[in-house]
Amino acid sequence: MGAKSISAAEANRNFSRLLEGVRKGRSFVVTSHGKPVAKIEPAEVSSRAESATRRALLHRLRSQPAIDAGRWTRDELYEDGA
């Protein structure tokens, strides 16, 4: 089930009910002037998403070959491109 959209004003007026929904596992996207500005979701959902993202990144990094770019001088590293 996807996150339900809720306006910032409605979220402010009904914050206790919003939190009750989050305790039950629901997620909400808070909008301001029709544009998403925040997501409120159960803490364990965020932790799972972060863990999955971390695993995917580490897998990608491990699968990429290392490239020998040679030695760089300090001046080369800090060139401003001008």
Buried (B, 14 or more C-beta within 10 A) or exposed (E): EEBEEBEEEBBEEEEEEBEEBBEEEBBBBBBEEEEEEEEBBBEEBEEEEEEEEEEEEEEEEEEEEEEEEEEEEEEEEEEEEE
